[in-house]
Amino acid sequence: MRFCPLYSGSSGNSIFVEAGGTRLLIDAGLNGRTVSDALVSIGEDARAIDGILVTHEHSDHISGVGVLARRYKIPVYANEATWRAMAGSIGEIPLTCVRVFETGRDFFIGETNILPFPTPHDASESVGFTIEKSKRGRGLQRLAVMTDIGHVNGRMLDAADRCDYVLIESNHDVDMLIAGPYPYPLKRRILGDNGHLSNENAGKALISLYNRGLRAAVLGHLSRDNNTEFLALETVRSVLRESDIPDAEFDLSIAHRQKIGQIYDMP
């Protein structure tokens, strides 16, 4: 299995995942051309994508969904509430491309197993995804993606259990947010239980996942105004160190906001 955060942030989100020959996008929150060009830059082709998995209906996650589905006949997977919420934004999708999943119930695309799990965010029915692929005679490869989350709960930790990688939100530094220019209602929304995860809370979630065996994480969905890549990495790393987790035992990296990230290969 391999994956690449094409873009990750409030300006747009899209993650490429390849597992056993199945090629997926998790969200397509930039225009279709930008997503297509990003795929080409990593040696992939939008025409080969087997499905777009939608986490929720906010524009930075669905802006390119309709165009990509219509142009390349890519199936789009979302729960019923998200389909209703995004219908007016993505335009008409061919019925042959409409796939409806039930949150909390896994399904397959090819030989790749996908579990959509509920996440706490101010959307109709937001989800994260665990992607799982069998390795011949060598167990499983597992990736969990959880961004746009106000907090991390036990069900989310269970969904990420035994994962090789987790891409988790590290949206903001609380002090930067409070002192920054956002209006008070927006600050309250971001800081709320259904808003966005802070750097410190991302670190605390990773401690729980480390205790379940996780050894690698990618920090995503960083705020343009209330965070920096350096601050996110340093804050999360400090939280891990405070729990006696050595740097050498936990691989930590960043999914960039406005440039294509690295390709992660799982052995």
N, C-alpha and C positions, 0 to 999 in steps of 0.2 A: 504494500500500500504506500502511496505517496500523496502529499497534498501541498498546496501552495496558496497562501492568502494573497489573492490578487490585489485587493484593497480592503482596508478595514478601518472604518471611522465614520463620523457623522456625515461626511461627504459622499459616502457610498461604500457598500460592502459586497464582496463576492469571494468565495473560496472554492478553488478547484480541488477535487479529490479523485484519485484513480485507485481502484481496488479490484484486482483480478480481472482487469480489462474493462470494467465498468467505469465510465467517466461521468462525474457529477459536478454540478455547481451547487453550492449552498448559498442561496440568495444571488440576486443580480441587481444591485442597487445603483448601478451607473448605466448610462445609455448603452444600447446594444453594441454600437461600434467600439466603444471603449472596452467592453468586456471581450468582444471578439478579438480585438488587437492584443489585449493582455494575454489571451490564450495562445495566440500565435507566437508571442514573445517567449513563451515557455515550451514551444514546440508542439502545441495542441491546436485543434481545429474545432470551432463551435459546432460544425456539422457532425462531429463525432460524440457530442455530449448526449448521454443517455437519459438525463433528467435534471431538472432544476428543483431543489428542495427549498421551500420558502419557510423562514422562521416566523415572520409576522408581516403585517401590511404597511409598515412605515416606509416612506418613499426611499429612504437610503438603503432599503433592502429589496425593493421591487421595481425600481425605475426602468430597468431593461428587460424585465421578465416577459412582458407582452411581445415586444419586438423580436426577442430571441426565439420565443415559442412559435410565432407566426413565420418568421423567416427560415428557421432551420427545422421546424416541426419537432421541437423538443418537448417531451412531456413535462408538465409542471405538477409538482406534488405539494399539496397544502391541506390543512384540515378545513372542515366545512366553514367554521367561523371566519377563518382567514380568507377563504374564497369569497365569502359575502363581503367582507370589509375591503378587499382590494379590487373588486370587480370594476368599479368605476374608474380606477386608476390605470389598469393595465390594458384596457380595451378587450375586445372579443378574442377569446382563445378558441382554436378549433376543438371541437368536442373530443377528437381523437387524442388531444394533448392534455386533457383534463384528468387529473388523478386526485382522489380524495382519500386521505388517510385519517385514522383515528388516533388522537394523541394518547400515548401510553401503550399503543399496540404496535409491535414491530412488523415490518414488511420487507420484501426482497425486490431489488432491481438486479436482474441477472442473478449472480451468486452472492451478491453483497447484501448483507442484512442491515437494516436501518431501523433504529428506534427513535421516534420523536417523543421527547419527554417535556412536560410542562415547565415553563420558566416564568418567574414573577416580573412582568413588565406591563406597562399601561397600553396594551394592545388587546385585540379581541380574544385571541387564544394563542399567545406566543409560545414557541417551542425551541428547544435545542435539539441536536441530533447526535446520536452515537452511531458511528459507522463501523461495521464489524466484518472482517473477512477471514476465512479459515486459511491457515498456512498448511500445506500438505505435510501431514504427520508432525506438525510443530505448533499445534495450538492455534491461537487466534491473534490477529492484529486488530487493534481497536483505537479509534479516534473519537473524541467527544468535542463538540463545538457548543459553547454556551456564552453568548454575548447578549447585550441588552437585558441585563438582569439587575434587579434592585437589591437582591441578596441571594445567598446560596443556602438551599435547604437540603434536608436529608435525601429527598428523592433525586435531586440533581447529583449529589455525591454518589448515590447508588448507580445512577446512569453512567457515571464516569469511572466506576470501579474497574480495576484491572486494565485501564487504558494505557497504551504506549505513549500517547500525546493527548493533551487537552489544550484547545484554544479557548482562553477565558478572557472575559472583559476585564480591563484595567482602565476604566474610563477617565477618572479624574483624581486630582489631589484636592482633598477637602479644603485646605486653607486657600488654595488658588481659587477654587470655586466660590467660597464665601466672600473673598475680597475682590472678586472679579466683577465685570460689568453686567452680568446677567440680571434681569429683573427678579425680584424676590420669588414670585410664583414659580418661575422656571427653576430657580435654585432648589426650592422645596420639592419640586417634581423629581429632579435628578437625585437628590439626597434621600428620597422616599424609598419604601420597601419595594415599590414597583417601578423604580427609576433606573439608575445605572450604578455599577459597582465601582467603588473607589479603589485606589492602588492598595491601600492597607487591607481592605477586606478581600481583595483578590489574593493577597499574600496569605491571609488567614485560611481562605478556602484551599489554597495549595498545600498548606500544612496538613489539613484533613486528608487531602488526596495523597500526599506523600505517605501518610500512615497507612494508606490502602495500597501502596506499591507504586504510585506514579513517580516517574523520575524525569519527566520532560514536559514543559509547558510553553505556550506561545501567548504573549499578552496582546490583546486586540481591542479594537474600538476605542482607541485613545482620543480624548477630546482635543480639538484644535486649540481651544482657548484656556482650558483648565488643566493641562497636563503637558509633559514633554516625554520623549522616549527615554531620555536619561533619568528623569525623575521616576517614571514608572518602574524601570528596571531596578534602580537603586532602592526605592521604597519596598518593593516586593522582596528583593534580595535581603534587605535588612530584617524584614519580618521573618523570613526563613532562617536567617542566622540566629535571631533571638530564640528560636526553637531548636537550636543546635543542629540545623541541617547544613552541612558543609557545601560550599559552592560546587565542589567537584562531584557531589552526589545528585545535583539537580540542574538539568540543562534548562536555561531560561533565555528566551529571545522575544523579539517584537514583530508583530504584524503591522506594516507601515500604513499610514493613512493615504498617502498620495503617490506611492510607488509600489511596484510589484515586489512582493516579498520573496524569500528564499523558498526553494523546493525542499521539502522534508521527506526523506526516504526512510521507511521503516524496514529494518532488517528482517 
